[in-house]
Amino acid sequence: MINLAFILQTATKPNPQGGMTQLIFFAAIILIFYFFMIRPQMKKQKEMKTYREGLKKGDKVVTAGGIYGRIAEVTDKTVMLEIDQNVKVKVDKGSVVRTADDIVDQPKP
């Protein structure tokens, strides 16, 4: 009976170093998440934003849906893509994901 009382008494006593250790580990986990996950994602989003703002007429691009085309017109929020002769599609600027350097220009008749 004395052992159980001793165990309960020591379990309820606060450990002054235990709280600090937990705080240090928690801070370390937050730093790891920031430097390995959050910061690179923010950098990638910033690069995509500057890429989309720099789109201009004549650029060859690929949309998120896999449509290859050449930009025929650019507005604030949309892009008019020419995907074939006399075939134009209006898409959101956010769906343009990369430059398409591998588009093969077909000769016009």
N, C-alpha and C positions, 0 to 999 in steps of 0.2 A: 504494500500500500504506500509505503514511503517512496518507493521508486517512481510510482505513477504520479504522485504529487510533485516530485522533483522534476520530472519530465514536463508536466504541464506548466510548472512555474518557469522553467528555462525557455520553453517554447513561446511564452507570452512576453518575455523580455525583449525589448527592441535591441537590435544589433546596430550600433552606430556605423560600422563599415559596410554592412550589407546593403543599405540604401544607396550609398555612394557607388558601390560596385554595379548595382543594377542601373543606376543613372548613366554611368560610363558606358556600359554595354548598349543601352538604349540609344545613346548619342552616337556610338560607333555604327550601329545598324542604320540610323538615319543618314549618316555621312556616306556609308557604302551605297545605299539606295540612291542618294543624290548624285554621286559621281559616276556610278555605273549605269543608271537607268534614266533618271530625270534630266540631267544635264545634256547627255547626248541626244535625247529626244527633242529637247528644246532647240538645240543647235540644228538638228535636221529640219524641224518645222520652220525655223528662220531662213534656212537655205531655200526651202521650197517656196516660201513667201516671196523672197527676192527673185527667184527664178520666174515665178508666175507674173510678177510685176514687170519683168523685163521682156515678156513675150512681145513679138512684133510680127507684122505681116511678112509672110514668106517663110517663117520658121517651120520646120518639119517636126511634128510632135506625135506623142502617143497618149491616148486617154486611159483612164483607169479601167475602162471597159474593153480596151485592146484595139480601139479604132486608130488607125494610122492616117494622118492627113497633113495638109499644109494649111497654115493659118491664112485666111482670106481677109479677116476683119477682127479687130480687137476692141472691146468696150470695157467698162469698169468691171463688170461681173461675168461677162460671157465672151466666148470666142467662136467665130464662124470658121469651121474647118471645111476645106475642100478635099473630099475623100476620093473623088474621081472627076472626070470632065463633066462640068455642069451639075455636079452633085455636091451640095453644101449642107452641113449639119451644124446647128447651133448648140454648143455645149457650155456648161458652167466652167469657169476658169479653174475651179478647184478640182475638176476631173482630169486636167492635164497633168501628167505625172513625170514625163521625161521627154527629152529630145530624141527624135527618131532619125539617126544618121544612116540607118540601113534601108531607107525607102529607095526603091529602084524607080527612077523616073522612066515612065513609058513614053515613047515618042508619040506626039500628037499627029493624027492623020491630016 
